[in-house]
Amino acid sequence: MGGWFERSCTLADKADVSGIKVMVIDDSNTIRRSAEIFLAQAGYQVLLAEDGFDALSKIADHHPDLIFVDIMMPRLDGYQTCALIKKNPKFAGTPVIMLSSKDGLFDRARGRMVGSDEYLTKPFTKDSLLKAVSAHMALREQR
């Protein structure tokens, strides 16, 4: 067959996702821990950071395949963090998904302006988190 169905099935196969690194940047320990559990159970490698400054060095060292970043954080907020990631030619193609408890049009637009690829509202479900990852990994494979 070799079509869309087979590709989507292989994305769900744990052996195929084990090499995919997903970073979660959030100042909330609860959010980081929840995301870590959901992602690790699905077979992804998980990298965690408490804020943008903490994340930037980890991104340079570990080259995550996808990054979730909270908007409201101390020191370096999610918009600033996303802009810095996207300005670096090495990481400009890395999908960045903004996390926020606010679901406003302004927040979504501002996220797009700094280069975010998607916007996920907190609290997120296991399903919504995993769907976002698999959708962006499927897009990456098509390129």
N, C-alpha and C positions, 0 to 999 in steps of 0.2 A: 504494500500500500504506500508507505513512505510519505503520508500527508500530514496535515495539521494534527489529526488525532494521535498518531504515533509520537510526534514531537511533544505534545502536551502530556502524554503518558510518561515519556522518559523524564520530563521535568519533575514529575511526582515521585520518580524512582529515587530512593535515598542514596543509592550508589552514585548517581549522577550529581546530586546536590552537595555531596560531602566536601567538594573542593571550593564551594562558593562561600566567600567571606562576606558577612553582613555586619556592618557597624551600627550600633545604636548609641546616639549621643543625647543624653537627657540628665538633668540635674536631680531628677526624682529616682531614688533607689528602687522604689516600687515599680515604676515604669520600666527601668532598665532590666530589672529582674524578671518581670513578666515577659518582656520581649525576648530575653535570653532563653527562658524556658520554652516558649512557643517555637522559636527558631531552632534551638538545639534538638528538640523533639522531632522536628521535621528533617534533621540531618545537616543543617547549615553550620558552618563555623561562625562563632559569634565573637565580635570585638565590642567592648564597652568603653564609653568615655563619659565623664561627668559634665564636661563643658567643652566649648569650642577650642580653647587652648590645649586642653588635655587631648582632644581628638586630632588636632592637626599633626602632632608628632606621630601618633599611632597610625594615621592615614599614610603618612610618608613611609613609615616602616613596614606596614602590613598590606598596603594596596587593596582595600576592600572592594568587592564587586558592586556593592550597593550600600548606601548610607541613609539611615533614618536620623533626622535631627530635630530636636525640640526647638520651638521658636523662643520661648521665654526661658533664658538661662542667664546666670550672672557672668560678668566679665566679657564674654563674647557671645552675643545672642545667635539664634539660629539663622537669621537673615545674613548677618555678617559672616558666620561660619560657612554657609552655603556659597556666598559670593567669593570667599577666599578659595574654596575648593574648586569652583567652576573657573576661576581666573588662572588656575595652574594648568598648563597644557597637558600635563601628565594625567590629571584627574578630571578634566573638563567633560569627558564622556561618561564618567561614573554617575549613575542615577542617584539623585538626592531627593528623598521624600521628607517633606516637612511634617512634623507632628505638632498638633496644637489642640488645646481644649476649646479654642474659639473656632467657630465655623463661619466666619464672616467673609464677605466678598472682598473687602479690603485686604485682609490677611492672605487670602489666596492669590490676589493680584500681586501683592508685594513679594510673595514667594516666587511667583513666575518671573518677576522683574530681576530677581537675583539668581535665576537659573534653576530653580527647583523643578523636578520632573513630575511631582505629584504632591498631594496634600492629604494627610490622613488625620482624622479627628480622634482625639483621646476622649474617653478611654476606648482603645481599639479592641477588637475581638481577635482571637487566634486566627479565625478565617480571614478577616480583612487584612491582617498583617501578612499572612502567607500568600494571599492572592496578589498583594502588591509586589512581593518579592518575585513570585513566579511570572507575573506579567512582564516585569522589567527584564528578567533573565531571558524570557522568550523573545522579547524585542531585540536584546543584545545578540542572540543567536542568529536572528534573521539578517543582521548587518554584515 
